Amino acid sequence: MTQITEELVLTSLKQIIDPDLRKDIVTLGFIRDLVISGGDVSFKIMLTTPACPVKEEMETMAHEIVSGLDGVTSVKVTMDAEVPQGRGVSNNIAIPGVKNIIAVSSGKGGVGKSTVAVNLAVSLAKNGAKVGIMDADVYGPNIPLMLGIGYDQPEVRDGKLIPIEAHGVRMISMAVLVPPDKPMILRGPMLHGVVRQFLTDVNWGELDYLIVDMPPGTGDVQLSLAQLVPVQGAVLVTTPQ
C-alpha cells in the first residue's frame, strides 16, 4: 500500500485548473489546512471569491481525485473564500474594513442600473460575501425601495451612521436620511460632502465588496468618488439601442 503523503496529495490536486487564473489550485495557494491521519485526508480549498462559478466542480473534482489515491479511505473537502484587498486605480486612502469598491454606472437613466446593483449585491451576499451597497444616485435614490426597506432612518452610534441591512446587504441612501416629499437641490461641494459622508461617516464594518449605485451619466458624484477612494472595478449598464 502506498504511503499517503502531503506531497502525493498536493501533486494529485495540481490536475485542477482555475479557468480564470489559468493555473492549478496548488500553485495558486488555494489548498489550506491539509491534514493526513492514516487513510483519512482533509483539506480546505480557499477561493478568491465566494461567488466563484466553478466552486462546486472544484469540490467534486478534488474529492474524486484524492479518493482515488491508493490507501485513502475518506476525504473531507471544505470550500471557503478569502476576498483579497484590491489595490484600485488611485492612491487614495481606502475605507477601513472595506476590501473592494465596485461602481455600477450607466450612460443614461432607465436602463436597469439600480436593478443590476441590487442584484449584484444580493447575489454576492447569498454566496457568502460581506456586502454593502451605497446609493449614490442622490436624485433618484430607490435602493431602499428595491430592497424592501422603506424609509426608516438609520441609527447613529459613536457619531457614525449604522447601515440598514436587508437580504444580507448593508445599505445607506439619501432616501432614508431625507423625507421622501422633500425636494433636494444639490450641486458641486454639497454633492461632494454627501459622497464623503456616505464613505467615511458610515460604519460599514468589514466588507468584501461595497457596491456603489452611481447616478446616470457623468458629473459631480463620479468625480467625487474617484477623488476620495480607490475604486477596484466598475460595471457599465447599457441597453441594445
N, C-alpha and C positions, 0 to 999 in steps of 0.2 A: 504494500500500500504506500502510495506517495505521501510524504510528509507535507502537510499544508503549511505554507509559509506566507509571510506578508508579501514577499517578492512575487510568489506564484499568483496570489490573488490580484495584486496590482497589475501584473503583466497581462493577466486574462482580461481585466477590465479595460485595458487600452484598446480593445476592439470597439468600444462605444465612442462614437464621434459626435461632438456637439455640432449640429448642422449650421448654426450661425457663426460660431467662433472657429469652426473647421479644424479643431484639434481634439485629441482624445481627452476624456474626463479626468484621467490620472495626471497628464501633463498640465492640465488647467488647474489642478489642485482641488478638484471637486470632492475627492474622496477624503472623508474625515472619520476619526474615531474608529479605525479598523481594529477589531478585536477577534482573535482566534483562540478558541478554547476546545481542544480536541478536534472533533468534527464540526463544531458549531462556529459559524462565521457571521459577524455582524459589522455593519459599517453604515456611514451616513453619506449621502450624496448632497453636497451643498451647492445649490444653483445660484446664479447671479440675480434671479428674479423669481418670485413666486408664481408669476404668470407665464412661465416657460411652457410653450405649447407641446413640447415633447417629453415632459417630465414623467408621464405615465409609461411611455415607451421605454425611457431610460431605466425606470424602476424594474419593469418586466425583463428587459434585456440583462440587466445586472444580476437579477435573481436567477435567471436561467443559466447565464454563463458560469457564475460561481457554483451553482448547484451541480453543474456538470463536471466539476473538478473531482478527481479521484480522492476519496476519503472524506468528502464533505457530506455531512448528514443533515444539516439545517442551515438556512441562510435567512438573515433578517436585514432588510434594506430599509433605511429611514430616509425620506425625502425632506429637505429643508431648503431655505433660501436666505442668502445674506446679500442684500442690495448694496452695491458699492457706493461710496461717496463720489458723485460726479464732480468733475473739475469745472464744467461750464465754459462759457465763451468770454468771460471777463475776469478781471482781478478784484471784483467787488467782494465784500465780506458776506459769507453765507449766513443764513439764518441758523442759529444754534439748534441742533437736533433734526434739521431738515436736510436730507441727503441729496434730493434731486428736485428741481423745479421745472415743470413742463408747462409751456404756454399753449393754449388752444385758441387759435385765431381764425379770422376769415376776412375776405376782401370786402364783403358786404353783409348786411343782416339777412335773416330769413333762410339761411342755408343749413341750419341744424347744428350750429357751433356749440351752443349750450347743451344740446342733447348729446353730442359727442363727448363733451367734457364730463358730464354727469355719468354717462355710461362707462367711460374710461375709468373714472374714479371708483365707481361701484364694482366694476369688474376686477380691478386690481385689488380692492379690499376683500372681495369674495375669494380671491386666490391666496389670501394670507398677508398681503402687504399692508403697511400702515399708511393711510392715505388721508390727505386733506384737500379741500377744494376752496379756492379763493375766488369769489365772484367780483372780478374787477370791471365787469360791464356795468358801470355805475348808472348809466342812463336807462338800462333795461335789466335790472337785477332780478332774474327769475329763477335762480338756482334753488332758493328755499322752496318755491312752489313745486319745482320738478322733483325735489327730494321729499316732498310731503311734509315739510317742517312748519309751514305757516310763517307768521311774522312775530314769533316770541323773541324778545330781546335776550341776548346772551348775558351771562353773569360776568362780573368783574371781580377778580381776585388778585390781590397784591399789585394793583394798577395795570393788570393785563386782562384783555377780553378772553373769555373761555369759549372756544368754538362750539357751536351746536352740532351734535352728532346724529346722523341718521344713516341706516344701511351700512354701518361700519365706517362712514366717512365723516371727518370733522369739517365743518363749513362755517365761513364767515361771509357776510354780504351786507351791502348798504341797505338792502331791503329789511333787515332785522334791526337796523340802527335808526332808520328814519321812518315815520308813519307813512303808509302807502299812499295817502291822499295829499302828502306834502310835496310840492314841486321842488326840484333841485336844479340849480344853475351853478355848475362847477367848471372852471377852466384853469389852465396853467398851474400856478402854485397850489391852488386848492386841490386839484386832482392829484398832484404830486404828494400832497400831505395825506390824502386818503390812501393812496397806494402804500406809502411808507407806514402808515398806521396799521394797515392790514398785514404788512410783512413783519413789522418789529414790535407792535403793541398787542399782538395776539399770542397767547400761549399755545402754540401749535403742538408742543410736546415732541416726541420722537416720531418722525415721519420718513418713510421711504420715498414717498412722492408727494409733492404739493402741486396739484393741478390748478392752473390759473385760467379762468374763463375771461378772455380779453374782450374789449368792445370790438365791434366790426371795424374794418379799415385800419388806418394808422392815425396816430395822434399822441396826445399828452400821456395817456396811460401807458402806451407801448414804450415811449421814451423813458418814462419814469422807471418802469420795470427793468429796462436794460441798464439804466444808470445805477440802480440800487443794489441789485443782487445778480449773481451768476445764474443764467438760465441754461440748463443742461440740454434742453431739446424743445421742439415746437411741433404742433400738429396744425396744418393749414386745411381748413374745411372749405370745400367748394362744391359746386353742382355742375352738371354737364353743359348747361347753357352758358 
